[in-house]
């Protein structure tokens, strides 16, 4: 009986590994950063795992790479202080927050984060019109990061910007 149960579980783990392997490296990095950010919050007592990634967007321009995705998390049976994280099973009917993440990476060989934005909460919370609007504005600002350095230098521009009150 146990062998019959192990097979579907093994298949599920394999499918998750294949899904992770199919994600571009910057998207994988954003998922890891989202998990670190989420676990760093003081009100989070348990470990969460990535359940799925939706709406992944990756756009490259001369200023770098913009990545936006929605990560659906699932609560596990392990407290977040636990060192051994491999055997933490997902708890059904527990918290399943969703995190919207927007990141802008520079064009270097080991991309550095130019700007980022996270918003995590219950999925219905992220669907509220005002929150959705704020998320879109924040992500737009993140995508613009690094573009100012592409601007053409105009004579007097530096002196003018220095002359503005702080």
N, C-alpha and C positions, 0 to 999 in steps of 0.2 A: 504494500500500500504506500509506504514512504517513497519507494522508487517511482511510483506513478505520479506522486506529487512533485518530486524533484525535477522531473522532465519539463513540465510547463514553466517552472520557476527558472530553470536553466535557460530555457528558450527566451523568456522575458528578459533575463540579464543579457543574453547574447544580442537581442534586438536593440536594447538600450545602448550597448557598446557599439553596435553597427551604426546606430543613429548618431552617436557622438562622433564616431570616426568620419561620418559623412559631412559633418559641419566644418566650414572653413575655420582656420586657426583663430582669427580675430573673434569670431562668434563664440568659439569655445572659451576664449579668454574672458569675454564679457559675461558668459554664464558663470564662470568661476568667480569673477569679481562681484557679481550680483549675490551669489551665495555668501561670500565673505562679508559683504555689506549687510545682508539680511541677518546673518548670525552675529554681527557686531552690535545689533540693536539690543538695548537692555531688557526689553519686554519679551525677547525670544528666549525661551528656556530649553527648547528641544532642537535637535538637528533636523534640518529640512533637506530634501533632495529634489533635484530637478525632475519633474514629471514629464514636461514637454516644453517645446519652444515653438512659438507661433509668430507669424508675421515678420519674419526676419528680413531686414533690408540692409544691404551693404552697397554703399555708393562711394566711388573713388573719384577724386578730382585732384587738381594740382596741389591743394593744401593738405591732402591726406585722405584717410578712409573713414567714412561715417558708418556706424553700425547701430541699428535700432532693432530691438527684439523684445518680445513679451515672454517671460519665463514663468511657467506654472510650477509651483512648488508643492510638495506634499510633506506633511509632518511624519517623522520617524519615531520609533520607540526609544531612541537614545537621547539622553540629555546632552546639551551642547558642550559640556565640560569633558565628556568621554573622549579618551584618546583613540580607542579602536572604533573606527567608523564604518568598517566593512559589513558588519553583521546587523546593522540597524534596519529593521523592516518598516515599511511604510504602514502607518496606522490608518485604516479606512475610517471614514466618517469623522475625521479630525480636520484641523485647519488646512486649507489649500489656498494659500495666498498666491497672487499674481504680481510679478514685478515687471514694470516697464523700464527698460534701460536704453539710454542713448549715449553713445561714446564716439569721440572723434580722436583718431590716432594720426600721428604725423607720418611722414613718408620714409623714416629711417629703417635700416635693416631690422632692428629690434624696435618695433613701433612703440612710441611713448604716447601716453594719454594726454591730449591737449585739453580736453574738457569732457565732462560726463554729467549725467543726470539719472537718478533712480527715483522710482515711486512704487512702493510695495503696499499692497493691501488686499482686502477681499476683492475678487474679480468684479462684483457688482459695484463696488466703490469706484473702480477705475472707469466704469462706464458712465458715471455721472457727468452731465454736460460741462459743468464748470471745471471739473478736474481734468476732463479730456482736453478741453481748450487750453488749460494751463500746461498740461503735458506736451501738447503740440507746440506751444510757444517755446517751452524750455528746450525741447528737442531741436527745434529750428535754430535756436541760439547755439546749441552744441554743434550742430552741423556747420554753422558759420565760423566756428573757431579756426584760427590759423589763416583765414582768407585775407585778413587785413594786411598781412605781410606781403601779399601778392599785389597790393595797390601800387600804382605808379607814384613815384616821388615828385611832388610839384614844388618849385622854388617857393620858399617862405613858409611851407607847410610846418616844418619843425619849429620855427620861431613862433608861428601863430599858435600852435598847440601848447607850447611852453608858456605863452602869455595868458592862457585862460586861467581863471581862479580855480583853485583845487576843490 
